[in-house]
Amino acid sequence: MGNGTNSTILGDPARLLAHGNELLAQGSKAMALQLVERARAANQGDALIEQVCRIIETHRVPRFHASMLEDAQRNRAYRSAIEALVPGRRVLDIGTGSGLLAMMAARAGAASVIACEQDPRLAATARKIIALNGLSDRITVIDRPSFQLDRQRDLGGGVDCVVSEIFSDNLLSEGVLTALAHARAELVTNDAIFIPEEASIEIALASLPAIHPPLGSVEGFDLSPFARHFAPVQTIRSNNPKLELRSEAASAFEFRWTAHEDPPLSAKSQVELTSTGGEVSAIAQWFALKFLPGVTYANPPGSAAGISWLNRVTPIARRETEAGEAITVKNWYSDEHVVHWEE
C-alpha cells in the first residue's frame, strides 16, 4: 500500500487506530486522512473499521463546530454583512471549517473566494461540501493556515475582503489578533475590509449560586494546593437562568479591524460597574461583534436558546451589595488570554 501502509494494518482495527494516532501525534493530519480513505475503500461495510475511521477523523476536532453552524443568529449576521459588502470583492475566508462563509460569499457575488483551513481533514470536507453545492468553480480551498499563505502565489496579489469566524468564548483564544494582523500586513490590499469589522469584550457584575467551591478536604486529606492547577474561570450557557446580572454591561476592550490600525496584542483597562443591588459573586463576560450599523451578534447572559458561545464567569468575593454601590473591575488581555479581577 502507499505511504508504507500495508493491507494488514488497514484491516486490523487496533493497528489501524494505532497508526492513525501516530500520524496525528506527528501532525500528519493529511496522511491520517489518506489512511482513513484507504481503510474505508479496503473494508467497505465493516462497521468496526468505520468506527475506527471516525475516531481518527474526529480526533481533536472541537464539538463546538456543530453548535456554531446551528446558531441561526450568527449565520444571519454574517449573511447580512456578506451580502451587503462582498459583491465584486476578492475574498479570503480565514478558518473556513465547513466552508459555509465562503459559500455565502460566492453566492453573494464575490469576484473570487479563497478559503483557508489549517486542518486538512476539515479542508477536504469543505471541498466536498462546496462541490455538493455546485460552487467548486467559484471557491478555492487551501489546506494551510492563513499565516502560510503567499500574497502572490495563493492570492493573486492580495484580497480586498477578509471574512473570519475565529472567535472563542473569550473572543481571542483562537488567535484572531495575530491572524488578522498578519492578514493586514501580508495578504490584503490597502482598501481591504474585514467582516466583522468590530468586536468588544463585555463584562458585568453577576450572581451565580453554583460557582465551584475551592478544593479542600477529600477523604480526610487536604488537597487545597491542587486548586492552583484549575483555571478560576468557569463557563456557562448564556441562557442558563442561574446566572443573573447585577449591573449594566460595560466594554472592557474594543477592537476594530477595518480601520487601518491593528489592535494591540496586549492591553489593560479599568471599568467601574454599578451594582443594581443583591448578591454579587462573579464577573460575567461575553463578546459582541459588529458587522454593519444595526447588524450585530452577541451572547450576553439571558440570551435565547441556540446561541453557540458560552459565557465566562470569574468568581469574586461573594457578598450582598446595595443598589448604586460601585465596584472597580480591572481587565487585561495578552494575545489569546483575557483576565478580569476586582480591585
ZAGUTI-823400 format. One line per 5 residues: number of its first residue (from 1); their letters; for each residue z negated, x negated, y negated of C-alpha. Coordinates in steps of 0.001 Angstrom, whole numbers, plus 524288, in hexadecimal, padded with zeros to 5 digits. Example, Ala and Ser with C-alpha at 12.3 -4.5 7.8 and 13.67 -1.06 7.14 Angstrom:
1 = as = 7E188:7CFF4:81194  7E41C:7CA9A:80424
//
This chain:
1 = mgngt = 80000:80000:80000  801CD:7FBE3:7F1B7  7F756:7F4FD:7E9FE  7F13D:7EFA6:7F661  7EC9E:7FCFA:7FB30
6 = nstil = 7EFAD:7FF9C:80966  7F0F1:80CB1:81045  7E3DA:80AE0:81718  7DCBC:80B28:80A19  7E47B:816ED:80579
11 = gdpar = 7E07F:81ECB:8116A  7D23D:81A76:8121B  7C9E3:82246:8086D  7BEF6:8182D:80794  7C828:80C9E:80596
16 = llahg = 7D08A:8146B:7FC34  7C4AD:817B9:7F3E8  7BF98:809CB:7F449  7CCC6:80458:7F019  7CE16:80E87:7E56C
21 = nella = 7C084:80B72:7E04C  7C3B2:7FCEB:7E089  7CFD8:7FF26:7D849  7C844:80796:7CEBA  7BD82:7FD5D:7CDA8
26 = qgska = 7C7E9:7F34C:7CA53  7CD3E:7FC20:7BFB0  7D9DA:7FE32:7C75C  7DAB1:80CDC:7C53A  7E982:80D07:7C605
31 = malql = 7E906:8068A:7D36D  7DE64:81018:7D79F  7E76B:81B3D:7D3CB  7F290:81537:7DB9A  7E94C:81417:7E72E
36 = verar = 7E612:82289:7E62C  7F458:82657:7E587  7F7A9:81E34:7F192  7EC0E:82394:7F911  7F006:8318E:7F603
41 = aanqg = 7FE1C:82F0A:7FA03  7F9CD:828B9:806DD  7EFC8:8333D:80A50  7F53A:84023:805C3  7EC4C:84B5A:80957
46 = dalie = 7E0A2:842B5:80C93  7D548:84954:8058F  7CC04:83DB6:80689  7D5E7:83417:80110  7D869:83DBA:7F60C
51 = qvcri = 7C9D8:83E05:7F2DD  7C96D:82F26:7F286  7D536:82EFB:7E985  7CE3E:8386A:7E06C  7C24F:82F7F:7E013
56 = iethr = 7CAEC:82427:7DBB7  7D270:82C6D:7D1E2  7C639:831FB:7CB93  7BDF5:82598:7CB51  7B7CB:824C4:7BDD1
61 = vprfh = 7C112:82EAF:7B7F4  7B78F:83648:7AF41  7B5AB:84470:7B2DB  7B5A2:847FF:7A465  7C486:847DD:7A4A2
66 = asmle = 7C421:85556:7AAF7  7BAEB:85BBE:7A123  7C20F:85525:795E8  7CF46:85A87:79A2B  7C944:8680B:79BAF
71 = daqrn = 7C361:867A2:78DFE  7CBDA:871D5:78741  7C62C:86F4C:779AA  7C958:860CC:77ABF  7D71D:8638C:77F91
76 = rayrs = 7D9E0:86D35:7749A  7D55E:86398:76A38  7DE15:858CF:76F70  7E99C:86200:7710D  7E86D:86711:76316
81 = aieal = 7E807:8595D:75D6A  7F2F0:85442:76610  7FBEC:85FA4:762F8  7F984:85DDE:7545E  7FA55:84F0F:7538A
86 = vpgrr = 80240:8497D:75EC2  81026:84EFA:75D57  819AB:843CC:75AE6  80F75:83929:75CB6  80EA1:82E2B:76699
91 = vldig = 80207:830B9:76DF0  7F8BC:8282D:775A4  7EEEE:82F85:77E13  7E3A7:82637:7810B  7DCA0:8290C:78DD5
96 = tgsgl = 7E5C0:833D2:7922C  7DE5D:83777:79EA5  7E5A3:84375:7A3AC  7F05C:84234:79956  7EC85:84EF7:792A8
101 = lamma = 7ECA4:84A29:78497  7F932:8427E:786C6  7FFA8:84ED8:78BDA  7FAA8:85681:78027  800DA:84C3D:77752
106 = araga = 80DDC:84CB2:77E7F  80DFF:85B81:77E2A  80AEC:85B5B:76F9E  8171E:85356:76CAA  812A0:8453E:76C35
111 = asvia = 81DCE:83BA0:76ABF  81816:833B4:775F7  80B73:83357:77DAC  80528:8278A:7840E  7F906:82A80:78C1F
116 = ceqdp = 7F051:81F65:790A7  7E5DD:8202D:79B17  7DDDC:814AD:79FE5  7DB23:81A6D:7AD66  7E7E9:81978:7B515
121 = rlaat = 7E35A:82457:7BE11  7E290:82DC2:7B29B  7EF2E:8286F:7ACD6  7F659:82B55:7B98D  7F10A:83925:7B9A9
126 = arkii = 7F48F:83B0D:7AB5B  8029A:8375D:7AE99  802B9:8419C:7B96E  7FD41:84BF4:7B04D  806F3:84888:7A5A1
131 = alngl = 81237:8493E:7AF69  80D12:8562C:7B4A7  80DC0:85B96:7A6E8  81B7C:85671:7A473  817D5:84C6B:79A26
136 = sdrit = 81AB0:83F7E:7A0F0  82622:83CE5:797D8  81D65:83EB9:78BE7  8110F:83745:78FA3  80F2B:82955:79477
141 = vidrp = 80265:82668:79B6E  7FD95:81851:79B4E  7F277:814CF:7A47E  7EBA5:80B40:79B81  7E0F3:80CD5:79146
146 = sfqld = 7E5A1:80DB8:7834B  7E0BE:80016:77FDF  7EA8A:7FA91:789AB  7F629:8014C:7835D  80009:7F9B6:77B5D
151 = rqrdl = 80568:7FFB9:76EE8  8136A:7FB5B:7718D  81457:7FB3E:78051  80D1F:807E9:7831A  80DD9:80FA0:7766C
156 = gggvd = 81B14:80C1A:770CF  81567:80684:76450  80981:80F46:7630F  8059C:81D91:762A7  8021B:82604:75711
161 = cvvse = 7F895:82F0F:75DF3  7ED20:82C1A:766FD  7E72D:8370B:76F00  7DAAC:833E5:77629  7CFC8:83AA1:77D4D
166 = ifsdn = 7C720:82F43:78106  7BA5E:83520:77C66  7AD60:835FE:7836C  7A0B3:83D7C:781BF  79C6E:833C0:7774B
171 = llseg = 7AA88:83377:77213  7AC0E:824B8:77371  7A926:81FE6:7813E  7B720:82086:78645  7BACF:815D8:77CA4
176 = vltal = 7C18F:81E62:7728B  7BE46:8157A:76702  7C426:80933:76CCF  7CFAF:81068:772D8  7D3D1:816DF:76625
181 = ahara = 7D155:80AA6:75E0F  7DA43:80323:76742  7E46B:80DE3:76698  7E483:80D66:757B8  7E595:7FE99:75779
186 = elvtn = 7EF87:7FCBD:76247  7F692:8093A:76634  7F926:81243:75AB0  8014E:812AA:74E68  7FB23:812BA:740E0
191 = daifi = 7FCB7:82169:73F52  7F6EE:824ED:74C8E  7EDEB:83086:74E4E  7E306:8322B:7583C  7DF8A:83E98:75FAC
196 = peeas = 7D480:841D7:75DCA  7D399:83BCC:75052  7C4D8:83CA1:74E62  7B862:83D7A:7565B  7A9D2:83DC6:753ED
201 = ieial = 79D42:83C18:75B7E  7944D:8477C:75860  78593:84825:75A12  77A9C:851FF:75859  76C47:85396:75BAB
206 = aslpa = 76A56:85AFF:76843  760AC:86027:77216  762DF:85E48:780A5  757A8:861E8:789D2  75DC4:85B21:79587
211 = ihppl = 75E5C:84D31:7904D  75B00:84432:79B99  74D01:83F29:79A8F  74AB5:83071:79AB2  74A46:82A8D:7A83E
216 = gsveg = 73C33:828C4:7AC9C  7349F:829D1:7B929  73C33:82B79:7C5EC  734D0:82C3A:7D2BD  72908:82669:7CBEC
221 = fdlsp = 7307E:81AC9:7C642  73300:8186C:7B7D5  741CA:81744:7B68B  74259:818B4:7A7BC  74891:80B31:7A555
226 = farhf = 7549B:80FBA:7ACE9  75779:8199E:7A21F  75DA4:80EC7:79A09  7697B:80F71:7A309  76C19:81DC4:79FB8
231 = apvqt = 773C3:82131:79383  76B37:8292F:78A4D  776A8:831F8:786EC  778D4:83E08:78F29  7849A:846F2:78FD4
236 = irsnn = 7852B:855A7:79073  78FEF:85FC8:7904B  79282:864D0:78297  7909E:87300:786C6  78332:87078:78CCA
241 = pklel = 779F7:879FF:785D9  76E3A:8710C:78802  77318:867D8:77D64  76F86:86E02:7704B  772FA:867FC:7633B
246 = rseaa = 76813:86660:7594F  77028:8620C:74D90  77D9D:862FC:747A9  7877A:8593C:74CDF  78A9A:84CBB:74591
251 = safef = 79501:84255:7479A  78F3F:83577:74C1F  79C91:82ECF:74BAA  7AA62:83291:747AF  7B70E:82C2B:74C19
256 = rwtah = 7C4CF:82D23:74699  7D0D0:827BE:74D6D  7DCB6:82C73:745F1  7D762:825C0:739C6  7DC2C:817BA:7395F
261 = edppl = 7CF02:811BB:73C51  7C853:810E6:74982  7BA33:8155C:74B05  7B0DC:809E2:74CB9  7AD1E:80654:75A9D
266 = saksq = 79EB2:80716:7570C  796F4:80E73:74CBC  789B2:8141A:7494D  785FC:82095:7424B  77A07:8285C:73E7B
271 = velts = 77960:8372E:73DF9  76E61:83FF6:73958  76D91:84C55:74171  765B7:85807:73CDD  75EB3:85FA8:74767
276 = tggev = 7601D:86E59:74811  75294:86EAB:74E32  74D56:86EE8:75C05  74C97:864D5:766B5  75513:858AF:76566
281 = saiaq = 756C2:84F73:770F0  76454:8497F:76FD6  76FFC:84586:767CE  77BEE:84CDE:76C9F  78925:84655:76B27
286 = wfalk = 79720:84B27:76CA2  7A438:84836:7665F  7AEBC:84EE3:75E80  7BD4D:84C05:75DDC  7C5FE:84FAC:7525D
291 = flpgv = 7D47B:85176:754ED  7D95A:85941:7492E  7D309:8617E:73E8D  7CD14:86CAA:74647  7CFF5:86671:75384
296 = tyanp = 7C3CC:86014:75917  7BCC2:85E45:765EA  7AE2B:85C82:767BC  7A3F4:85E22:77255  7974F:8618F:76B32
301 = pgsaa = 78BB3:86728:77277  78DC8:875AF:77425  79C61:8746C:776B8  7A2EC:87E48:77F71  7A525:87B42:78DBE
306 = giswl = 7B114:872FF:790BC  7AE47:86793:7879E  7B04F:85B4F:78FA5  7A7EA:85142:78892  79933:850A7:789D5
311 = nrvtp = 78EF9:84FAC:77F27  786CF:8435E:77EBF  77830:844B3:77C74  76F59:839AC:777CE  760DE:83CAF:779CD
316 = iarre = 75773:83AFD:76E61  748E2:83DDB:76D50  746E2:84C24:770CC  73F80:853A5:76646  73F1A:8600A:75E2A
321 = teage = 745DC:85F72:750F9  74553:867AB:744C7  7516A:86DB8:73ED5  75663:86460:7346E  75030:85857:73A87
326 = aitvk = 75928:84C92:73908  75B52:84324:74443  7630E:836A0:74249  76C47:832E5:74D59  772AD:82591:74DE2
331 = nwysd = 77F73:82368:754FD  78723:817BE:759BD  79388:815A6:76165  79A1A:80972:76639  7A76B:80A82:76C98
336 = ehvvh = 7A480:8141B:777B2  795CF:8163A:77630  78EF2:82020:76D83  7803C:8212C:76B8A  77760:829CF:76358
341 = wee = 768E7:82857:7608D  75E8F:82E4A:757FE  759A1:82680:74C78
//
